[in-house]
Each structure stands twice: as structure tokens, then as C-alpha cells.
């Protein structure tokens, strides 16, 4: 079977969307296996390895079977698998709102423009900030989202400088600021954002407030 026709999938399930501007909405998640980054705060290391190789049409049928209007492709890093790009197109053709959670290192230029890219920019605390593919910013539009995961004040200052120096507010109004779970206090982040009048959406991971933080398939 060709890699253009199959994907290695860790899990497919329905839940609520826990993050992004779509937080709280029913959503089907397709979590692929494999990632080429090792962020210090990663909360899905179980998806680095294993998984099941499935035909693309099987993944599509399974994703559609839950009946949610919202479908997210996540990982791992979904854009490492060539068949993902066709799957994104097919989900869009099926009138689904498609979200792509991506690390900021993988090339996003081939993602169907109808999909919503939710792209990380890795802060220094991740240990992977040197892997940011800055050329990806040229493919971020107004309906896409840029996410920063912060561990401390230094990460916050890096985010603030990056937003201003790279003119991110002119690319998308959807700038997201999260705290790595169990590190930076969310109240501190809120205070800094208000003090600097920074135009970011401070977000919590709703699923970790509903279920245990290490729960999978939710």
C-alpha cells in the first residue's frame, strides 16, 4: 500500500474541542502516529510510536461516522504523513470544518486553504524553538491560528517580541497563549497580557479540566 493511500493512526474518537477558538464544540479527533520534535512539555508522547496503518478511505469513513461538523487532525505531527493532505481535502469536500494541529516545523504550504491551520511557534522553554519554520508564516491567513505554549516569563517575553517583530497581528487575529500544564500559573500569564495590552487569546485546555490531565481518547 502506498504512503499516499494509508496513514498510521494512533486513535480516532469524538469529544469536545479543548483548545483554539473552537473550544467547547463537539469534535472528532484523528490522531496520527509519529513526531520529529521532542518538546519538553509534550502531553502526547504515547503517539510517538505504534499506531495502526489504515487505508485513507477507512480513516475518512471513521472520522465522518461520528457525525460532528468539526474534525481535527492532530498527533504527533499529522503533516509528516503524505496521505494527510488528501484526507484534509476529502474532509473539506464532505463539508466538515477541518482543523490541523501542527508544530510549526512541518511545511504547511500544501494544506488545503479551506482548512484551519492551528500552528505552534515553539518558545525556548520547549527546547525546540530552533526548529520553527519561519517561512510557514507566509501561509498563515486570517482564519488560521498561531499558538504559543509558555513555561515561564522568558517564554512570555519571547512570544511578545515575536508577535511584534514579525507583525503576527496583521496575519491573523487568532493568536493563542497557553501555559504548559503544571508550569506557569495562568493568573500570571493573564496579568502580563493585561499589563502589556497584548492582543492574544489566553486559553485553557478544557479537556484537562474535565478529565484527568493524562487521560487519553478524550
WOBEL-V652265 format. One line per field, one symbol per residue. phi: phi as a letter, one per 20 degrees, with the letter a starting at -180 (. if undefined). burial: I if it has 16 or more other ideal C-beta (glycine too) atoms within 10 Angstrom, else O. Layout:
phi: ???
burial: ???
This chain:
phi: .fffdccedeacbdbefebmfegnegbedddeeobedcfgdgdcffefcnncfcfgfffgffffffmefdcddbblcfffdgfffffgfffffemeedddecfneffefefgfffdeddfdffgffncffegefffffdedfeecddddddafffffffgffgffdlffeebedddcddfgndffffffgfffffeleecefcdegfeeedggefdmc
burial: OOOOOIIIIIIIOIIIIIIIIIIOOOIIIIIIIIIOIOIOIIOOOIIIOOIOOIOIOOIIOOIOOOOIOIIIIIIIIIIIIOIIIIIIOIIIOOOIIIIIIIIIIIOIOOIIOOIIIIIIIIIIIIIIIOIIIOOIIOIIOOOIIIIIIIIIOOIIOIIIOIIOOOOIOOIIOIIIIIIIOOOIOOOOIOOIIOOOOIOIIIIOIOIIOOOOOOOOOO
